[in-house]
Amino acid sequence: MKRTPTQVLVVIAAAPAAITTAGATLSVLAQSIGLLPLTGPPEISAKAFADIAGVLPESTAVSLWIAAASTTLAVLVGGSVGILIGSGGRLARTLGGVGAAVVTVPHLIGAAAFWLLLTETGLVPSVLGVGADDWPHLVAGPWWAAVILEYAWKESAFVALVVAGALSTRIARFDETAATLGARPVTRLRLVTLPLALPSIIVSGTIVFVYTLGSYEVAWLLGRTHPEPLAVTAVRLYTAVELTARPAAAAVAASIIALSAIAAAIGFLLLRRTAAWR
């Protein structure tokens, strides 16, 4: 089958990233099972996974909770805003500009801002006149609220722009056709807009979930010290003074890779069930 110039350019652009990702993944997997030891001959072993067996269940549960809650909020808020942007109008331009501005903010800066806003002595409780003892523990609290809110705030802008971009080329034609046939606004939203937006929502939501699962800086700054999310555990072990902790760090990273692959597979299966795919 003859490839178009656009397809060739996409392959050329994606090839370096694919090669780098594949090489890093194979390196992590090899180190986690003892094939890339720091000293001594390579030998297949599950020792690294045995070393993290005590912390892996709790860390996995925390990571999945943060990723699932953040993704849910980001999809709900970002998907709604994306549909509003795709519908056009002055409000759409304003929302698009705000979304583009939020996307450019690094997560580390966003985490610092949320710490200043939501900590017990932060700006929000001060403005509301709530004392430190009466303010809920949003930062470093048991539910990881500040971490989830920061991820949801930042990634909802990403979801909104993806959904708006997917709708911008198609929604007007289909919406006008449905309106001509007598469909009411609610009916057009349910039968036209949402089915058109669903594939982009699934794709962007999967990306947000995988990214949040492997991101560490927000959870490190705003979260608790125990239990740690998987990404924070991996970074802590990798940067430890003892180099013997490197295989354990690789084992944690391998667990993140496995969870990310499962999430991507679920996202692909959901995408295949959409009307747009069929």
Secondary structure, DSSP 8 states (H G I E B T S, - for coil): ----HHHHHHHHHHHHHHHHHHHHHHHHHHHHTTSS-SSS------HHHHHTTTTHHHHHHHHHHHHHHHHHHHHHHHHHHHHHHHT-SHHHHHHHHHHHHHHTS-HHHHHHHHHHHHSTTSHHHHHHT--TTTS---TT-TT-HHHHHHHHHHHHHHHHHHHHHHHHTTHHHHHHHHHHTT--HHHHIIIIIHHHHHHHHHHHHHHHHHHHHH--HHHHHHS-SSS--HHHHHHHHHTSS-GGGHHHHHHHHHHHHHHHHHHHHHHHHHHHTSTTT-
